[in-house]
Amino acid sequence: MQKKGVMFPLLDGVLQALEEVDSGRSSLDDVLDDSNIINPEMRRTAAHWLFSCYRYRVSVEKFIRDFASKSKIKKPLFRLALAGAVHCAFQDRIAREAVVNAIVEYAKIKKGISESRFINAFLRKICRENVLFTAELPDAVAKKWRKIYGDEFILQAEKCLSSEPVQTFRLRHESGELSFDAEKISDGLLKRFVFCQTHEMGKCLASECFANGGIYIQDSAAGTAVELLAEYVTEEKGNFIDVCGAPGGKAIMFYDLFPQWQVFIGDRSARRQQRTAENLERCKVNAEILCLDAAKDKFDRQYDVVFADVPCSNSGVFRKRPDTLFRQNAEGLNEIVQIQRDILENVSHAVKVGGLLLYSTCSIEPEEDGLQIKNFCLSHSEFEFLSERLTLPAFEHDGAYCACLRRKNDS
Ligand SMILES: C[S@@+](CC[C@H](N)C(=O)[O-])C[C@H]1O[C@@H](n2cnc3c(N)ncnc32)[C@H](O)[C@@H]1O
């Protein structure tokens, strides 16, 4: 039973996180990473609650608007109504009546009498009418994606949004039985890597296989860039750098395919490079960590393979990070496209003649993907376009884009 003593700080944390994400300052992942909720059970509950707020936000928002009729709802009250509606509708451990009472009491203490009356009437209507909220894409996102990818993709995307994302990991080496339930994913996305799904992620993380580096937690769409690259790597030895490489997932994939190569992992964030170091140690991978700004820093050497796994809008990973759908806007997109362009421009000088430039995002926006690469090639005749691969998000995996180019000459 969630008592007031637990419910109030939990609700405080959820409302603060919603405000932080809505302000555009941070992603939900960052907010959860930085949050001061230490208790793991409470963290899990807060994360589940918050992710549900974004999955069902469009539908709940329509309901709030209808309920409030013509009166204007201030943002803090809107966030409380959203969090309350989602908690009533999607948690099944506490009686709804108790949830409503606790949230109304919270509203009375923290917001005021008229706000608590509004919340009381609103939540009781949801319970009385057994309102079912549906997972929907925000209008602007649906309109854009429908135009590019068609109606069927929109249906698929909304189905993905309404189901809990599959929890996946890469099995780096198969040595004996796993100590938890898992099954191999056979969706045909990858040829060179083994990915599994599990409903026992806690046990997976506590397993010996994980501790020994036999498992890396990642999504199979992450493998598409390294697989594309592998088609063009012919040398037995060389040097490879992932210039936006923390926490090391794809560089470790490259190392697993080409263990003779020298691997460098650059990143701007010292905090994320700390996780790279932990991953390298656990996975027993020999690679050098560099702190660098890929958009600005000059490289003191050239590489046979330069991989730019650039920061992006993350629109392809909306199943796991539904808040990304609400952070898509033209201004933000232009900004991120410019950062990607700066990174591509700068790191292109670090590619040896005859070497490869691999670019990837976990976005499905053409501006960050195919159009970005097309524009780069138009102004960089020294690069030859080899191929690209777009993976749309589906039940088993996220969305991703990658392209591989070869440097023909020096100019
Ligand atoms: C998509 S993640 C990289 C994931 C990583 N390649 C992997 O496979 O685990 C993008 C990374 O880019 C880093 N980043 C953002 N801007 C950067 C910049 N200007 N220079 C270097 N790294 C940057 C972020 O800190 C983040 O770790």
The ligand as a Gaussian input file, in Angstrom:
#p B3LYP/6-31G(d) Opt

LIG

0 1
 C       24.215000       8.538000     -29.480000
 S       25.230000       8.860000     -28.128000
 C       26.601000       7.849000     -28.472000
 C       26.424000       6.385000     -28.194000
 C       27.718000       5.615000     -28.392000
 N       28.255000       5.774000     -29.714000
 C       27.527000       4.142000     -28.107000
 O       27.476000       3.372000     -29.053000
 O       27.417000       3.772000     -26.933000
 C       25.853000      10.428000     -28.543000
 C       27.024000      10.878000     -27.702000
 O       27.530000      12.087000     -28.260000
 C       28.133000      12.818000     -27.228000
 N       28.337000      14.185000     -27.754000
 C       27.437000      15.171000     -27.956000
 N       28.025000      16.236000     -28.513000
 C       29.351000      15.919000     -28.686000
 C       30.463000      16.608000     -29.206000
 N       30.382000      17.841000     -29.682000
 N       31.658000      15.972000     -29.217000
 C       31.770000      14.700000     -28.730000
 N       30.740000      14.012000     -28.211000
 C       29.541000      14.619000     -28.205000
 C       27.167000      12.674000     -26.079000
 O       27.817000      12.909000     -24.845000
 C       26.733000      11.217000     -26.243000
 O       27.504000      10.378000     -25.431000

